[in-house]
């Protein structure tokens, strides 16, 4: 129980800041980020109740989570994932098309957050606003005549602007 409460306290303490940073500027130019909270339904016996996760996107009124759009739910879920990392950092993450329900502003916000993550991240995405921010690109496609997959790798750091004057 002590271990759970310690983890919960760390994640609950991080979720607000993570969500605010993740959603900043998604509702318009220079918009402040949203708010998110985690609460135990039963603080005396945390295993007897659930955990209430509340997220309020920027420039929106409070609503139940089930009333949020797909993109808003995705950003809330990603904020929860990143807040869990505040308790125990992974050496790497794999994010598989987590940007599917996101519009361009939210893809940019998520890509920027992932870019600043303190662990190596492998992102599977079809959206160029996400993968152009990476250090490398790996393309996989089906070679129909040979009935195999083909792979192309590209080091994107070679194409960064030079800092030398």
Residue pairs with C-beta under 8 A, 6 or more apart in sequence:
1 46
1 47
4 46
4 47
5 46
7 87
8 38
8 40
8 46
8 51
10 86
10 87
11 38
11 80
11 83
11 84
11 86
11 87
12 37
12 38
12 39
13 86
14 82
14 83
14 86
14 87
15 36
15 37
15 38
15 79
15 80
15 83
16 35
16 36
16 37
18 36
18 79
18 82
18 83
18 86
19 33
19 34
19 35
19 36
19 55
19 75
19 76
19 79
19 83
20 32
20 33
20 34
20 35
20 36
21 33
21 113
22 33
22 75
22 78
22 79
22 82
22 109
22 110
22 113
23 33
23 34
23 57
23 58
23 75
23 79
23 109
24 31
24 32
24 33
24 58
24 109
25 31
25 33
25 105
25 109
26 33
26 57
26 58
26 75
26 105
26 106
26 109
27 57
27 58
27 59
27 60
27 105
28 59
31 58
31 59
32 58
33 58
34 55
34 56
34 57
34 58
34 60
35 54
35 55
35 56
36 53
36 54
36 55
36 56
36 76
36 79
36 80
37 52
37 53
37 54
37 55
38 51
38 52
38 53
38 54
38 83
39 51
39 52
39 54
40 46
40 49
40 51
40 52
41 49
41 50
41 51
41 52
42 48
42 49
53 65
53 76
53 80
54 62
54 65
55 65
55 68
55 72
55 75
55 76
55 79
56 62
56 63
57 68
57 72
57 75
60 72
65 73
65 76
68 76
69 101
70 101
71 101
71 102
71 103
71 106
73 101
74 98
74 99
74 100
74 101
74 102
74 106
75 102
75 106
75 109
75 110
78 98
78 110
78 113
82 113
82 117
85 119
89 118
89 119
90 119
91 119
91 120
92 119
92 120
92 121
92 122
93 117
93 119
93 120
93 121
93 122
94 121
94 122
94 124
95 114
95 121
95 122
95 123
95 124
95 125
96 124
97 124
97 125
97 126
98 110
98 123
98 125
99 106
99 107
99 110
99 111
99 125
99 127
99 130
102 110
102 127
104 129
107 127
107 129
107 130
108 129
110 130
111 129
111 130
111 133
112 133
114 121
114 123
114 133
115 133
123 130
123 131
123 134
125 131
131 137
132 156
134 156
135 155
135 156
135 157
136 153
136 154
136 155
136 156
136 157
137 153
137 154
137 156
138 151
138 152
138 153
138 154
139 151
139 152
139 153
139 154
140 149
140 150
140 151
140 152
141 149
141 150
141 152
142 148
142 149
142 150
143 149
143 150
